[in-house]
Amino acid sequence: VCKDAFDLVGNQLRHKARLSVDLAPVPPIAADARKLSQVVINLLVNAAQACPPQRSGQNEVVVSLGTNEAGDAVIAIRDNGAGMSRAQLLEAMRLGSSDPRAPRPQTDLGRFGLGMKTASFSQCRRMTVVARQGGDTCVAIWDLDHVEHENRWELLTPSSTDAIPFIEK
């Protein structure tokens, strides 16, 4: 799945950033390969868009595939782009965060602020975004198991990154 995604967006990435890949073996997962590939493609495109064009020689997108402490498969896509403030991250993670009538750049693939979240939720139970900007690190997590347990949509914002896989890299 990851390799298919690299093939499809590799050209776009090459012009924006260096791609580094660390694919460790993972247990089999129950997912639709085509849909999961689309999620990875969307994440790679977002990472490429976060990289400033004036720094193309320094930009890097890192893809890691491995497991968390529970042995679940985890994919992490990291970039060294401009990052987001806490307020920007929370807005980006808000469901329906975009006004479909608002003007947007031609490169902006989102219309309603639901696409990435919906695609991710169709293939996984948890989506974590870590943003760094100006020395500050913030985390936002959509966890469908938490939503089911609490019976409400609640964005988790832990103060620590200790339990987040691949964050140390």
Solvent accessible surface area in square Angstrom, and as a share of the most:
residue,aa,sasa,rsa
1,V,65,0.38
2,C,12,0.07
3,K,137,0.58
4,D,82,0.43
5,A,0,0.00
6,F,26,0.11
7,D,120,0.62
8,L,128,0.64
9,V,11,0.06
10,G,6,0.06
11,N,94,0.48
12,Q,78,0.35
13,L,3,0.01
14,R,173,0.63
15,H,131,0.59
16,K,47,0.20
17,A,7,0.05
18,R,136,0.50
19,L,57,0.28
20,S,36,0.23
21,V,67,0.39
22,D,71,0.37
23,L,61,0.30
24,A,41,0.32
25,P,129,0.81
26,V,49,0.28
27,P,57,0.36
28,P,135,0.85
29,I,93,0.47
30,A,111,0.86
31,A,42,0.32
32,D,57,0.30
33,A,63,0.49
34,R,176,0.64
35,K,88,0.37
36,L,30,0.15
37,S,13,0.08
38,Q,89,0.40
39,V,11,0.06
40,V,2,0.01
41,I,22,0.11
42,N,31,0.16
43,L,50,0.25
44,L,0,0.00
45,V,11,0.06
46,N,72,0.37
47,A,5,0.04
48,A,1,0.01
49,Q,71,0.31
50,A,41,0.32
51,C,1,0.00
52,P,23,0.15
53,P,97,0.61
54,Q,151,0.67
55,R,82,0.30
56,S,53,0.34
57,G,70,0.67
58,Q,120,0.53
59,N,0,0.00
60,E,43,0.19
61,V,0,0.00
62,V,31,0.18
63,V,0,0.00
64,S,1,0.00
65,L,38,0.19
66,G,5,0.05
67,T,63,0.36
68,N,48,0.25
69,E,180,0.81
70,A,85,0.66
71,G,35,0.34
72,D,79,0.41
73,A,33,0.25
74,V,31,0.18
75,I,53,0.27
76,A,17,0.13
77,I,37,0.19
78,R,57,0.21
79,D,57,0.30
80,N,65,0.33
81,G,18,0.17
82,A,70,0.54
83,G,32,0.30
84,M,58,0.26
85,S,40,0.26
86,R,126,0.46
87,A,74,0.58
88,Q,95,0.42
89,L,1,0.00
90,L,55,0.27
91,E,81,0.36
92,A,46,0.35
93,M,8,0.03
94,R,115,0.42
95,L,61,0.30
96,G,33,0.31
97,S,23,0.15
98,S,50,0.32
99,D,65,0.34
100,P,48,0.30
101,R,204,0.75
102,A,42,0.33
103,P,134,0.85
104,R,87,0.32
105,P,92,0.58
106,Q,183,0.81
107,T,93,0.54
108,D,55,0.29
109,L,127,0.63
110,G,38,0.36
111,R,101,0.37
112,F,109,0.45
113,G,16,0.15
114,L,76,0.38
115,G,52,0.50
116,M,42,0.19
117,K,12,0.05
118,T,84,0.49
119,A,23,0.18
120,S,3,0.02
121,F,35,0.15
122,S,63,0.41
123,Q,32,0.14
124,C,50,0.30
125,R,117,0.43
126,R,123,0.45
127,M,20,0.09
128,T,48,0.28
129,V,41,0.24
130,V,44,0.25
131,A,6,0.05
132,R,130,0.47
133,Q,71,0.31
134,G,81,0.78
135,G,83,0.79
136,D,105,0.54
137,T,61,0.35
138,C,15,0.09
139,V,3,0.02
140,A,0,0.00
141,I,4,0.02
142,W,12,0.04
143,D,17,0.09
144,L,26,0.13
145,D,79,0.41
146,H,45,0.20
147,V,18,0.11
148,E,128,0.57
149,H,152,0.68
150,E,65,0.29
151,N,138,0.71
152,R,133,0.49
153,W,132,0.46
154,E,55,0.25
155,L,42,0.21
156,L,45,0.22
157,T,53,0.31
158,P,52,0.33
159,S,126,0.81
160,S,54,0.35
161,T,34,0.20
162,D,133,0.69
163,A,92,0.71
164,I,24,0.12
165,P,47,0.29
166,F,24,0.10
167,I,26,0.13
168,E,134,0.60
169,K,122,0.52
